[in-house]
Amino acid sequence: MPRKPRAAWIGFALLVLSASACVSSAPSAERGRDLFARDFTPAEGLGPLYNATSCVGCHAAPSVGGTGAHGLATVVRVGKLSGDGAFDPMLGHGGPVARAHSVAELGVNCTLNPGVPAGANLTSVRNAPALYGDGRIDAIPDSVILAGAQSPRPDGIQGRPNLLPDGQVGRFGWKGDTSTLRQFVGEAFRNELGITNPIAPADLVPAGACGGDMGTPEADASIVADVVAYLDNLPAPEPSSADPALFTSLGCDSCHVARLGEVPLYSDLLLHDMGRALDDGVVQGSATGHDWRTAPLWGLGQRARYLHDGRAQSLEAAILAHAGEAEPAVQRFRALSADERAALIAFLGTL
């Protein structure tokens, strides 16, 4: 790919020097906070295709690090499904994440078209999650997550880890395909802002496209380290001590375990079959279309939209969308009286 204009590299070099001092400097949460809120420009590596100009563009509500405005900040994962059912994430051909904007909108000469790339026949809407407490999730030992996969569960429930090629256990992302907060941040810079970095050095645009790079990361590793340091310090949600008896009696805690190790996460971070209604056809690691990582419920009371695509506008709608391994729990929920349903929803609001 042709390199970005010389002025872009000079501008980005100045950004690296001013914002991150030098590669050897210790990660700084203060610098990370500023970078998280920064609106990047094409001269600083933005694009050529992108979904947002800043991290806070998708993570601002109810405060910095949260979700999008009114609970929504969606992007589209794409892929190509062949006749034999094989899934192609279209790496190097505009996938696996479609981008909604081009630097042409900002006055840069670029002929790349944003949106779903040509050849894709499968799309999946994904809503940006809140990032509060991600530092604590990052610190959970793999062994703790793996132990949950060995524990017997009621209703035939059996979670499994999304084991990645490097042997690590996935824990971030709607399908648990990202193992560390560092990887999550690096890929977000590349996928959403179009800024390549040592963690995600290859752009997603086709080879030879305008404004692309030649494999040289556009961002210094210290920028990723600083944002990770900032997220490490974002306070985790603090679920109250409300009575979980009804939640437990329904079997919700079979997947949404109240504590994972020392973390009050309300998730086992494992993959579970969620049934046909939530099957998006997308394969990520060992997760197939109907597999989803148990979404952590801490901080649930601050959210306005639910499920991976934000389709559910109420907790009741989100519960009723569950199927697959969750079907027995959903049937028990359907059998509750109106007062019992209200009590459960009230409990969830305390998380």
C-alpha positions in Angstrom: 0.0 0.0 0.0 1.2 3.6 -0.5 2.3 5.3 2.6 0.3 8.2 4.1 1.6 11.6 3.0 4.8 12.8 4.6 2.9 15.5 6.4 0.8 12.8 8.0 3.8 11.0 9.4 5.3 14.2 10.7 2.1 15.2 12.4 1.7 11.7 13.9 5.4 11.8 15.1 4.7 15.0 16.9 1.6 13.4 18.5 3.7 10.5 19.7 6.4 12.8 21.1 4.0 15.2 22.8 1.4 12.7 24.1 3.5 9.7 24.9 7.0 11.1 25.6 9.0 8.1 24.4 8.5 4.4 24.0 10.4 3.6 27.2 8.3 5.8 29.4 6.0 4.1 31.9 2.4 3.9 30.9 0.4 6.9 32.1 -3.3 6.9 32.9 -3.4 10.7 32.6 -2.0 10.6 29.1 -4.4 7.7 28.3 -7.3 9.8 29.5 -6.4 12.6 27.1 -5.8 10.1 24.2 -9.2 8.4 24.9 -10.9 11.7 24.5 -8.8 13.0 21.6 -10.3 13.6 18.2 -7.7 12.2 15.8 -7.2 13.6 12.3 -5.9 12.1 9.1 -2.5 13.7 9.8 -2.4 11.7 13.0 -3.2 8.4 11.3 -7.0 8.5 11.2 -8.5 6.4 8.4 -8.6 6.0 5.5 -11.8 4.4 6.7 -13.1 4.8 10.2 -16.1 4.6 12.5 -15.3 7.3 14.9 -12.6 9.9 15.4 -12.1 9.2 19.1 -12.6 6.5 21.6 -15.0 8.6 23.6 -17.1 8.9 20.4 -18.5 5.4 21.3 -17.9 5.3 25.0 -19.3 8.4 26.7 -22.6 7.6 28.5 -23.4 8.0 31.3 -19.8 9.1 31.6 -16.5 8.6 29.8 -15.8 4.9 29.4 -19.5 4.0 29.1 -21.6 3.2 26.1 -22.9 5.4 23.3 -25.5 8.2 23.5 -28.8 6.7 24.6 -27.1 3.4 25.0 -26.3 2.9 21.3 -23.0 3.1 19.4 -23.1 0.4 16.8 -20.7 -0.9 14.3 -21.2 -3.7 11.7 -19.1 -6.9 11.5 -19.1 -8.4 8.1 -18.2 -11.7 6.4 -18.8 -14.0 3.5 -20.6 -17.2 4.0 -20.0 -19.8 1.3 -22.4 -22.5 0.2 -20.7 -25.1 2.4 -21.2 -22.9 5.4 -17.6 -21.8 5.7 -17.2 -18.3 7.1 -14.7 -15.8 5.7 -14.1 -12.6 7.8 -12.7 -10.9 4.6 -9.5 -9.8 6.2 -7.7 -7.4 3.8 -10.9 -6.9 1.8 -12.8 -4.6 4.2 -13.5 -7.0 6.9 -14.1 -8.0 9.6 -15.5 -4.6 10.6 -17.2 -2.2 8.1 -16.4 1.4 8.6 -19.0 4.1 8.1 -16.7 7.1 7.2 -13.9 7.9 4.8 -11.2 10.6 5.2 -12.6 12.0 1.9 -15.3 13.6 4.2 -12.5 15.5 5.8 -11.0 16.8 2.6 -8.4 14.1 2.0 -8.1 12.7 -1.5 -9.4 9.1 -1.1 -11.6 7.0 -3.4 -12.3 4.2 -0.9 -16.0 3.7 -0.3 -17.1 3.3 3.4 -19.8 0.8 4.4 -20.2 -2.9 3.9 -17.5 -4.1 1.5 -18.3 -5.7 -1.8 -18.6 -9.4 -1.6 -19.9 -9.5 2.0 -23.2 -11.5 2.3 -23.4 -11.5 6.1 -23.6 -8.6 8.6 -23.9 -8.4 12.3 -24.6 -5.3 14.3 -22.6 -4.9 17.4 -23.2 -2.3 20.2 -20.2 -0.8 22.0 -20.1 -2.1 25.6 -19.2 0.0 28.7 -15.6 -0.3 29.7 -15.9 0.2 33.4 -14.0 -2.4 35.4 -12.2 -3.9 32.3 -8.9 -3.7 34.2 -10.3 -6.2 36.8 -11.6 -8.5 34.0 -8.1 -8.3 32.5 -6.6 -9.5 35.7 -8.7 -12.6 36.2 -6.4 -15.7 35.8 -7.2 -17.9 32.8 -7.3 -20.8 35.3 -10.3 -19.3 37.0 -12.2 -19.0 33.7 -11.3 -22.5 32.7 -12.4 -23.9 36.0 -15.9 -22.7 35.3 -16.0 -24.7 32.1 -15.4 -27.9 34.2 -18.1 -27.2 36.8 -21.4 -29.1 36.4 -24.4 -26.8 35.9 -28.1 -27.3 36.1 -30.3 -27.7 33.0 -27.4 -29.2 31.0 -25.6 -25.9 30.7 -22.0 -26.3 29.8 -20.0 -23.1 29.0 -16.7 -23.4 27.1 -13.8 -20.9 26.7 -13.0 -19.3 23.4 -9.4 -20.6 23.3 -7.3 -18.5 21.0 -4.4 -19.7 18.7 -1.8 -18.4 21.2 -3.4 -20.6 23.9 -4.8 -17.7 25.9 -8.5 -17.6 27.0 -10.7 -15.0 25.3 -12.5 -12.7 27.7 -13.3 -9.4 25.9 -15.7 -8.9 23.0 -19.3 -10.1 22.5 -17.9 -13.5 21.5 -14.9 -13.5 23.8 -12.4 -13.5 21.0 -10.0 -11.1 22.6 -7.7 -12.2 25.5 -6.3 -9.1 26.9 -7.2 -5.4 27.4 -4.0 -4.5 25.5 -5.2 -6.5 22.5 -8.7 -5.0 22.8 -7.4 -1.4 22.8 -4.9 -2.1 19.9 -7.6 -3.6 17.7 -10.1 -0.9 18.5 -7.6 1.8 17.4 -7.2 -0.1 14.1 -10.8 -1.3 13.6 -12.7 1.8 14.6 -10.3 4.7 14.0 -8.2 3.1 11.2 -5.0 3.7 13.2 -2.6 0.8 13.0 -0.2 0.0 15.8 2.1 -2.8 17.0 -0.8 -4.8 18.3 -2.8 -4.5 15.1 -0.2 -3.5 12.4 -2.1 -4.3 9.2 -4.9 -2.1 8.0 -8.3 -3.6 7.0 -8.5 -1.8 3.7 -7.6 -3.5 0.4 -4.0 -3.5 -0.7 -3.1 -0.5 -2.7 -6.0 1.6 -1.3 -5.6 5.3 -0.8 -3.9 6.5 2.4 -2.9 3.0 3.4 0.4 2.0 5.0 3.1 -0.6 4.1 2.9 -2.5 7.3 4.6 0.1 9.5 2.4 0.9 12.5 1.0 4.4 12.5 0.8 4.6 16.3 3.5 4.0 18.8 3.0 1.2 21.3 3.1 3.6 24.1 -0.2 5.1 23.0 -1.9 1.8 23.4 -0.2 1.3 26.8 -1.4 4.7 28.0 -5.0 4.0 27.0 -4.8 0.6 28.7 -3.4 2.3 31.9 -6.4 4.7 31.8 -8.9 1.9 31.4 -7.2 -0.1 34.2 -8.1 2.8 36.5 -11.7 3.2 35.4 -13.8 2.3 38.5 -15.6 -1.0 38.3 -19.4 -1.1 38.8 -20.4 -1.9 42.4 -23.4 -4.2 42.6 -25.5 -3.7 45.7 -26.2 -6.4 48.2 -29.9 -6.8 47.1 -31.3 -10.3 47.6 -30.5 -12.5 44.5 -32.8 -15.4 45.6 -35.2 -15.0 42.6 -32.3 -14.5 40.1 -30.8 -17.7 41.5 -34.0 -19.7 41.6 -34.6 -19.1 37.9 -31.1 -20.4 37.1 -29.8 -17.2 35.7 -26.7 -17.6 37.9 -25.7 -20.8 36.0 -24.1 -18.5 33.4 -24.2 -15.1 35.1 -22.2 -16.3 38.1 -22.2 -13.5 40.7 -18.4 -13.7 41.4 -15.7 -14.9 39.0 -12.7 -15.3 41.3 -12.7 -12.0 43.3 -14.6 -10.0 40.7 -18.4 -9.4 41.2 -18.9 -9.7 37.4 -22.2 -11.7 37.0 -20.6 -13.6 34.2 -18.5 -16.8 33.7 -16.8 -15.2 30.5 -17.6 -18.5 28.7 -19.3 -19.2 25.4 -22.9 -20.5 25.5 -25.3 -21.5 22.8 -28.0 -18.8 22.7 -30.3 -20.3 20.2 -31.4 -19.5 16.6 -32.9 -16.1 17.3 -29.5 -14.7 18.3 -27.5 -16.6 15.7 -25.7 -14.0 13.6 -23.6 -16.5 11.5 -20.3 -14.8 12.5 -17.4 -17.0 13.5 -14.9 -15.5 15.9 -12.2 -17.9 17.1 -14.0 -21.0 18.3 -17.3 -19.1 18.7 -19.9 -19.9 16.0 -22.9 -17.9 15.0 -25.1 -19.0 18.0 -22.3 -18.8 20.6 -22.0 -15.7 22.8 -19.8 -14.9 25.7 -21.9 -14.5 28.9 -22.3 -10.7 29.1 -21.2 -9.3 32.5 -24.2 -7.9 34.2 -22.4 -5.5 36.6 -23.3 -2.0 35.7 -26.6 -3.2 34.2 -28.6 -0.5 36.0 -26.7 2.2 34.0 -27.5 0.8 30.5 -30.3 1.8 28.2 -30.1 -0.9 25.6 -29.3 -4.6 25.9 -28.0 -7.6 23.9 -25.0 -7.6 21.5 -26.8 -5.4 18.9 -28.7 -3.2 21.3 -32.1 -4.4 20.0 -33.6 -4.8 23.4 -34.9 -1.6 25.0 -36.0 -3.3 28.2 -34.5 -6.0 30.5 -37.6 -8.1 30.0 -37.2 -8.0 26.2 -33.5 -9.0 26.6 -34.4 -12.0 28.9 -37.1 -13.2 26.5 -34.6 -13.1 23.6 -32.5 -15.8 25.3 -32.9 -19.3 24.1 -30.6 -22.3 23.5 -29.0 -23.2 26.8 -31.0 -20.4 28.5 -34.4 -21.8 27.5 -35.2 -23.5 30.8 -34.5 -20.3 32.7 -36.6 -18.3 30.3 -39.5 -20.7 30.7 -39.3 -20.2 34.4 -39.2 -16.4 33.9 -42.4 -16.7 31.7 -44.1 -18.5 34.6 -43.5 -15.7 37.1 -46.3 -13.5 38.3 -46.2 -9.8 37.4 -45.0 -8.9 40.9 -42.2 -11.5 40.7 -41.1 -10.2 37.3 -41.0 -6.7 38.7 -38.9 -7.9 41.6 -36.4 -9.5 39.3 -36.1 -6.5 37.1 -35.6 -4.3 40.2 -32.8 -6.7 41.4 -31.1 -6.4 38.0 -31.3 -2.7 38.3 -29.1 -2.8 41.4 -26.2 -4.5 39.6 
